[in-house]
Amino acid sequence: MSTEIGSRHLKENARNAYWPGHVIADSLTEDNQEIKLDRKLVQKDSKEDKNMQKLRPGGAFSAIISSMLPLDSINQDDQFCYDPFGFKIEQEQPVIYNDNFIDINLSSSPRPRPVLDSFTEDSKHKLKWIAYLEFTINGDMGSAFSWDQVTSLDRSEKLRSMIRGQGIPHSLRPFIWMRLSSALEKKQKSKFKYVDLFKNSEQDHFNASKQIEKDLLRTLPSNACFTAADSVGIPRLRRVLQTIAWLYPNIGYCQGMGTIVASLLLFLEEEDSFWLMCSILEDLLPASYYSHSLIGVQADMKVLRQLIATYLPELDLQFKTHDIELSLICINWYLTLFSNVFDMKILLRIWDLFFYEGSTALFQITLAMFKANEAKILSSESSSQIFSILTEMPAQLDNADSLMETLIRVASSVNQNVLDSSRRKHQAYLMAQIGQIVNPANCHNFSLIKERAHYRTHEPNRANIFKLIKRTFKKDFNNNHAESKDLNRCTNHSSVHSLNSESLYMDDELKMKNVFQTEFLVNLRQIVLKIAHHFQTQDPQKYLNCSLNADYSVESHNRDYELYAHSTEHKRAKRAKALLDFEKTDDDELGFKKNDIITVLSTKDDHCWIGEVSGAKGWFPSRFVAMIDERNGKVYSSAGDDAVSEKIGNLVRGEFALVIRAIFEHGLKKWSVLGGTSHPWSFIEEAAKKVVEKDFDSVYSRLVLCRTFRLDEDGKVLTPDELLYKSVQAINMSHDARRVGMDVKFRSLLSVGLNERVLHIWLETLCSCVDTVEKWYHRWSFLRSPGWVQIKCELRVLAQFSFLLSQDVELPNFDRDLAINECIKDMLVKHHLFSWDI
């Protein structure tokens, strides 16, 4: 790169010293034809708002990208002014920036504004970085500088010192971050585009989307880009979080992700923010950081205490004296990468270091903060004072340079090797404590599996399936024909090398099997305990004394079928739950509220039943209630009713379903003809048919009799195998009519299994279909290993609780009012209270 460009940057420092929101200051632009180190200014049209003046250097919105500028929000809001990052500041006094520029005028009358520090970019600092990049890249590549050819930046002491010194120039951050984190390389090598991934996630109905919607407006509520439902950043945040949750089903959605993604969106375009978040999950953070068990971040909290004892022994003694649990505060710092506790100017400097160092930077920053506040903490006389200091530390930090100097002095020796050895030990102890299947003595060989993206496609259109198969077979034929020609030219050495490579790959897969199974069991144990805790807190009278320890004895498996077939000695009166309010208008009617429990006294009339509520008796429309399954000793509990308690539905269809699906997807074979991964539901369908295949005629007869004469109303007459087949067929019929995906069917089947208390028996049934399991799963999969018995024992714990989960709750356009209206018409006709015009 010529020096003319560098001199041009110096001459234009007055104009280029800031990164205004309405001007895209992409100092290093990417152009496929000719890419030069220069500044491309793209001025946005401001005709929509005549009061909008040119953004001032370091003024409001000057630090965010142009596509995130919230023009509508600014014009409608005259109660706040904004800092360079778009955060609202209450008006108390005039805002006068250090460089004497005034903030945006939204009206003709002056408004009082507070005093702020400007956020400007030093042109000399930027030119220093440009010179470093030019020299480094040209030296490696021996050609003209081109961003297109640079997918990553090599680590060096010079680069580390520049990042620690003054940080990355703000206008270069989008480019440097993407290359430091390998996000750009991940983006370019991906088989799928971000748009396609989002479209696939949009077609899936998964529980994480509900929680994402709840958190959108709570993520950065004080930022104009995310303050309202129609703010410019909300749809972007929704799309990125939804795609991440869909792409990483073992993680789903964690609230800490929201503030990270929202902060990234202020400085990077949506697609780049997505890929950068993927790099954070897969490369920069340890495994299981956002998993349901949070094993990764829990282990890091123990590593932090160990580092404090090593580097800050006096503080460690003070913490132990006052029994301070640092994880209560620090775990939130790490899950959000400090994005919800630091001022944005400080956060950017921390993230510069994080994208270079990885998770090591989190510990270095924490140790530096503790060191800077060591005197205050040591002088504290109570735990409350210490907690107050720890909580306020990030907000009181206003000098990033001072923080970096303390970091270099105190924590520069903390490196990845030190962290990895400590992490393995603490992860092994945590897994052993929860899952009781890991030997901590072998922790030096133990490591959790890093998060991996699960690229999956939806079922192809049936009309195009034959075209797809034809193209696939044609491609396979051409490939085989070409390979047969090349095979004649291959040497024996290459053949042996290929076989050795395949053998090594299989050995690696076998080594990873035990680690995967361990994590699955830990995650399952965590969510089982969460569900059990929910029942015990919501209905302690029934469930407080329930045993939460899994029974691994051989006799327990024999008792499963005995308990299932056991009939109660005393028949309980039938009860029903009200689906909606029914107001009493006549003396012989029974009034009730929605979700009331009604004792059903008579069901002789199909349309009008007689029941009792709180001592009052009367008739009511039968379609206004739903019968409660209380066969074989099962007692209704509102804690397990998703119509009453939304939390239990979220737990089952969210974390629980993700854990079970991860188990079923582990080792699931791919079908190349369909061009993507297969789904566990297809295996379940085939296995369910297989278990009733030998005696299908008698099974079919029992199913018909049960449906015709309602034989299963008073007791369970179907075996677990028959009930599985019946449930799969019923779900297919109801869900195919609504054109929902296999994910929804899978979650619906889990709901039915929990309702019937047979989920653990169903797992045994599926895994006992050896031929079907071998057809669908690799030999190293969970379902083909003895490990499935442990899963069954853990699931048996949930059989103690009474669930009443709707299997149709995720169906689109699910409207019960239509059925109720039809019921009313039938009732009116039967009692001759009708008009022929109905």
Secondary structure by P-SEA (a helix, b strand, c coil): ccaaaaaaaaaacccccccccccccccccccccccccbbbbbbccccccccccccccccccccccccccaaaaaaaccccccccccccccccccccccccccccccccbbbbbbbbbbbcccaaaaaaaaaaaaaaaaaacccccccccccbbbbcaaaaaaaacccccccaaaaaaaaaaaaaaaaaaccccaaaaaaaaaacccaaaaaaaaacccccccccccccccccaaaaaaaaaaaaaaacccccccaaaaaaaaaaaacccaaaaaaaaaaaaccccccccccccaaaaaaaaaaaaaaaaaccaaaaaaaaaacccccccaaaaaaacccccccaaaaaaaaaaaaaccaaaaaaaaaaaaaaaaaaaaacccaaaaaaaaaacccccccaaaaaaaaaaccccccaaaaaaaaaaaaaaaaaaccccccccccccccccccccccccccccccaaaaaaaaaaaaaaaaaaaaaaaaaaccaaaaaaaaaaaaaaaaaaaaaaaaaaaaaaaaaaaaaaaaaaaaaaacccccccccccccccaaaaaaaaaaaaccccccccbbbbbcbbbbbccccbbbbcccccccccccccccccccccccbbbbcccccbbbbccccbbbbbccccccccaaaaaaaacaaaaaaaaaaaccccccccccbbbbaaaaaaaaaaaaaccaaaaaaaaaaaaaacccccccccccaaaaaaaaaaaaaaaaaaacccaaaaaaaaaaaaaaaccaaaaaaaaaaaaaaaaacccccccccccaaaaaaaaaaaacccccccccccccccccaaaaaaaaaaaaaaaaccccccc
